Amino acid sequence: MIGISRGSIGLGLGVARAGGAAGNGLLNNLVAYWPLNEAAGANNALDLHSNGLTLTQVASPGSAAGVVYAGARTFNGSSQYFSRASEALLQTGDVDFTIAAWVYRSVSGTSDPMIISKWGANFEFILWYVAGSILRYRFFVRKADNSGGVVVSANTYGAPELNAWHMIIAHHDAINDTIGIQVQNSAIDTAAITGGVLVGTSDLQVGARQSDGLLWSGRIGPVAMWKSAAGGGGVLTAMQRTALWAGGAGLAYANFTT
């Protein structure tokens, strides 16, 4: 069995589990859901949700045992990742949005490997692990006026274990003007931001910030994104986060409901 840290439970295989009851609302405002459970090789990452936002593979990421599904995609830390050109559905701005990802880091070191990024000449956000003296998952967004950025660290959870699965949820709350990050359904760490997030045109990449050579080493899957253009709803509620966590086994897309 693959270890899941701090009181988590064993492997999920995409079957029904606690937290999948009707009315969890996880289909509402969902933009994309990439299970990343395809077989190794030159397979793109399919979007199970209705928008069909398939990610194109680069350098053939592999596969290994997953947590939510039987498999997850593996990344070698040097050349493998998934990418999709920027488009309106994947762009943010002064809106509610949430990104959730299950990750498994298999190599320690001094580099800062990326989980998901929209970063380049015109960038929006990154979700990544910071090595060195920080040893935290972090979420960074660029301010809408392009004057700088805001970062929040997952200090509540602390230093994440190597060779263990972690569920990370990062969000921007346009109503309360905050960004936040949460690991393993613990308390949410937040930071203030005003004016929203820059609407960027950089590619969305999973497992990389390829422009800087910062690539993930380990496994990722699944990854999901929610967004609400007006009136809120793109930030997951406590109930939805708990449903997604499902006691550490994770909730498969088949159990998302309206």
N, C-alpha and C positions, 0 to 999 in steps of 0.2 A: 504494500500500500504506500502511496506517496504521502509524505507528511504534510499536514496543514497545521500551521502554528497556532498557539494560544487557544487551546480548547476546541479547535475545529474538529469535524468528523470526516469520515472516509470519502472515497471517490464517488462522485455522481456519474451516472451513465446516461443522462438525458431522459430518465424516466420521471414519472410524477413523484413529487415529494412535498413535504410541508412547505407552505407559503404559496402554493399554486392555486389557492381557492379562488372562486369567481370574484371579480371585483377588485383585483389588485391594481388595475389602472395602468399597468406597464406598457400597454399598447398605445395609450394616449400620448401624443406628441413624440412618439418614437420616430426617429429619422432613419436609423440603420441599425442592423444587428448582424454582426459578423461572428459566427460560431468558431471559425478558425479550426474546424475539426476535419478538414480535408486531408487526404493522404499526402505523404511526402512527395516532392518532385515539383514539376512545373505546373502546379495547380493554383489558379487565382483564388482569392478569398471571397466566397459568395456572400451576398447580403440576403438573409432569410426574410427580411421585411419587404414591404410592398414597393419600395422605391428602387430596388435593384442596383444599389450602389456597390457593385463589385470592385474589389481592390486587386490591382495587378501585381503579381509576384515579381520580385527581383532576385535573381540568383538562387531560385528554387529553395525556399525555406523547407525544412524537414518536418517531421511529426513525431510525437511521443505521447505518453499517457497524459490525459487531461484530468480536470476536476469536475467541471459541469458536464462534459461529454467524455466519451471514451478516449478521444484524441484531442491534442492541441498542437499548434504549429511551433516549431523550434527555429531559433535564430542563432547564427554563429558569432555575432558580435563584430563582424567585419564586412559582410557584403549582403546579407539577406534581410529583406524587409518587404512590405507591401505598400502600394502607393495608389492614389487617385488624384487626378487634377481637380483643382478647386472649382466649386460650383455653388449655386445659391443654397442648396439644401445643406451643404457642409460648412457654409460660412456662418459666423455668429453675429457680433455687433452688440447693441444695447438690448439684448434679449436674454430670457432664461435659457440656459442649456446645461446639460449634464452629460458626462462621459463616465462610463463604468468599464473596468477591465479586470480580468483575472490574469495574474502574472506570476511567474516562477523564475527567479534570478539564480543562475547556476554558476556564475563566475564572479568572484570578488575582484577588486582592483581600484584604481584611482580614476578611471573614466566615469562619465556620467551618462549611463545608457538611457535611451529614450524608449518610452512605451508608446506614446502617440504624439504626433506633432503636426502643426500647421505653421511652418517656419521657413523663411528664406528671405528674399528681397523685400517681401511684404508679408508680415507674419501676424499670427493671432495668438496661439497658445502652445504650450508644451506640458506634457505630463511625464515625469521622469524620476529616476533614482539618482540622488546626489551622493557621491562617494566622499573620500577624504575625511575631513573632520565633521561633516554634516550628518551623513548616514540617515537620510530621510527620503521618503517619497515627497515630491514637491509638484505644485501646479503653478504655472506662470501664465499671465495674460498680458497682452500689449494694450495700453490705453487707447480709446477710440481716437483721441487727438494726436496719437503717435508721439507723445511727449515722454514716454517711458513705460514701465510696466509694474505690475504688482505680483508678488509671489507669496504663496502660503505653504508652509511645511506641515507634514503630518506628525506634529510633536506629541500629540496625545498617544498615538500608538508607539512612537519611538523608533529605534533602529530595527528595521525589518530583518528577519532571519534569512540566511542563504539557504537555497534548496528547499523552499517551502512555498506553497501557494498563498497569495494574498489577493483579496478583492479590494480594489481601489475605486472610489467614486469621487470625482471632481466636478465642481459646478460653478456657474456664474448666476447670481441672483440679481436680476435687473430691478426688482422692486425694492429690495433692501440694500442694494449697492454693495454687495459682498461677493467674494469668491470663497470657496471652501474645498477641503479635501478630507476624506475619511478612509480608514483602512480597517478591514475586518469588522465592519459595522460598529466600530467604537464611536466615541464622541467626534464631532466634526470640528476641525480647526478652520478658522475663517480669517479673512483680512478685508479691509475696506477698499472699495474702488468706486469712483464716480465717473459717469459719462459712458459707461459700457466698454466693450472690447472692440478693437480695430477690426474692420471687415477686410480680411486679408485675401490675397490671391495665390498664396503658396499651396503646393500640393499637400493633401492630407497623407501622412505616412504612419504606418503602424510598425513598430520595431526599429524606428530610425529617426534621426534628424540628419539626413544624409549630407546636407550642405556642410556640416561640421564634422562628419565622420563619427557621430555618436550613435552607435547601434546597439541594440539589445542582445544580450547573451543569455539564452534560456528559453522559456516557453511563454506564449501569450495565447489566451483564448478562454472565453469569448470576449468581444469588445462591443459595446453598444453606445448609441448617442441619442439623446432626447433634446428637443428644442421647441420653444413656444415663442412666436413672434410678438404676441401682445397678450396682456392680461394674466401673465404668469402661467404656471403649469409645466414648465420645462425643468424645474428643479424637483427631484424626487422627494416625496414625503418620507417621514420616518417609517411608516408602514410599508411603503414600497421598497425602501432600502432593506428592511428586515426580510421582506419576501424574496428579494434578489439574493440576499445572503443565504437564506434557507438553512440556517444552522451550520454553515460552513461547507455545505455540499453544492450550493449554487442552484439557481433556478433556470431550467432550460426554457428556450423560447416558446416551446409548445405549451408552457404553462403561463405565459403572459396573457392577461385578459384586459378587457376595457373596464 
